[in-house]
Amino acid sequence: MRDDPVFKLITDHLPEDDALASQPTLSRFENLATPRVLQDLIDFTIRTGIEHLKKKHGGQLPASLTLDIDATDDPTHGQQQLSLFHGYFKQYQYFPLIISEPTTRHVFVAWLRPGTVHASLGADDDLMRVVDALRKERPDIQIHVRADAGFGLPSMYKVCEENNLSYTFGFATNCRLKKLTEELMTQAVRQYEQTKEKARLFDCFQYQCDSWNFPRTIIPKAECHAGGINLRFVITNRPGVICAEDGRREYDDYIQRGESESRRAGR
């Protein structure tokens, strides 16, 4: 089959060219990548991202930037190793972790992970790998981190707060938060009933879970439209977020991370 003229033509070779690669050749190539090689590839993508940022900003890193973190479903259709069934996505899949920068659209980190791991698995270490590389180039760079509620966990707050990173993460709804935002949602419903146009209201307050050592800033969004109501929360440590209008701006910035999701959806 290596010498078959049709197969050679399909692969842009002439019938008289050398024989094609055999299955053992492909298998050897597949197994050539060692853990060290994979680590070097990640370092390469990080270095490439830094070069893209420098090129965009006149030869040096900007004073501040944002990193978006997300886990994206990667469906599988065979018996691939560690392809597992994910109940939320209702499919067999891998669950890669992606860290990207929105202005250059560069992917700094892309780890292929088993299909049923938690979204945040390894995110703290991978985030600091990118942060350390950026700060090696510019120690005073200010870095903001955005991610959905799958990453809104104490381990992620801790790594950001201990390393002087600002963050805005999605935050899961609970009964206490629903109680605290009852009036905000009532106002949104009343506004929609009066105008018949989508109502979108925000607030900002300090909130402390029982397991936290100190309170953190929560931003609720209460929305009412023809399709019903929608209550969402984000958590942030950005300085200066103290009122509803600050909350609106911060939430609108947070949802821009969805643009990176759209790019990956078209992969």
Secondary structure by P-SEA (a helix, b strand, c coil): ccccaaaaaaacccccccccccaaaaaaaaacccaaaaaaaaaaaaaaaaaaaaaaccccccccbbbbbbbbbbbbccccccccccccccccbbbbbbbbbcccccccbbbbbccccccccaaaaaaaaaaaaaaaacccbbbbbbbccccccaaaaaaaaaacccbbbbbbbcaaaaaaaaaaaaaaaaaaaacccbbbbbbbbbbbcccccbbbbbbbbbbbcccbbbbbbccccccccccaaaaaaaaaaaacaaaaaaaaaac
